[in-house]
Amino acid sequence: MRVGDIMVRTPVSCRGDMNLGEAIEIMWNRNCGILPVVNEQKRVIGVVTDRDISIALGTRNRLPGEIKIREVATPNVYSCKASDDVRAALQTMASAKVRRLPVLTPAGELEGILSMDDVVFHAEMANRLSELSADHVLKTLREVYSAGVPQRVLEKTVAA
């Protein structure tokens, strides 16, 4: 199964010179948690997530309209291509510990977004007919979230 079979083909993006308020509005209106950041040539040069925005707003003591996307966007873009096998994309997600990947054309332009939600939905809908097993999806989720629990939470859980 290819990424192109299950990715969202109507992605939205933002520019680095936009402010966080504009990005939040896009995320709200399009019900998404990631925005690829594109340059003038429409090439993906970074990503900003709802988490990036929340941390920026909670730590900078500035209004959303005062903070530019380029200040908080992650320049390291983990991505895939529509022609990639879904399992390869899942491996990228697992090793990078991300839940969403921009799907790029060979020229580096945004073609879509692949999210764990899409993968889970497809695996559940296809169920046993799919070449993508639920075990494969669960293994990826475990790897993505494995280092995400703060040590203090783990200590309290073990002590309880």
Order of alpha helices (4+ residues) and beta strands (2+ residues): beta-alpha-beta-beta-alpha-alpha-alpha-beta-beta-alpha-alpha-alpha
